[in-house]
Amino acid sequence: MLGIPGSLRADSYNAALIRAAQDVAPEGMLIQPYSLEGIPMYNQDVDAQGDPPAVADFKQAIRDADALLISTPEYNHAVPGVLKNALDWASRPPRESVLDVKPVALMGAATGIGGTAQAQADVRRSLAFPGAQTMPEPELYVARARTKFDDEGRLMDAETRAGLEALLASLGVWTRDIQALLQTA
């Protein structure tokens, strides 16, 4: 499983949430964090010449993963540009994207009181056209993130940890169900 934090910040709560997911993942579920650092801004002229190396690496990581776990912050009530940009690259070429039929779970952490509901809705919309199979629930919105993690970025909040465990268990079932459907198709 590929764990994608939608922030480049060194002390990102969303990167910390991906690390927490690694710690609480069910037996047999391995989560590989993937940084979006270095992915250039999407440019159709560049795309027409072929994927830049960072984009090719990102697409290969998605292709190799059984599922995606995306942890998005919320900037100005929306998805951060770095994550949207990466998803735009991954959605190419249309109808042949590495995102097609890929199981996805969304979560996110933010310092505000609203969690990341609006950003997650944006990510969900961005994943719909390329055919990703975004899990409808459970949802995990971590509000007031600075109160949920310690100074080293470890998840300390028991309720959030339980929500994360439930999300990962559901993602495991979601992934197996989609893979079974693909095998019978």
Secondary structure, DSSP 8 states (H G I E B T S, - for coil): -EEEES---TT-HHHHHHHHHHHH--TT---EE---TT-----HHHHHH---HHHHHHHHHHHH-S-EEEE---BTTB--HHHHHHHHHHT-STTS-TTTT-EEEEEEE-SSTTTTHHHHHHHHHHHHTTT-EE--S--EEE-SGGGTB-TTS-B--HHHHHHHHHHHHHHHHHHHHHHHHHHH-
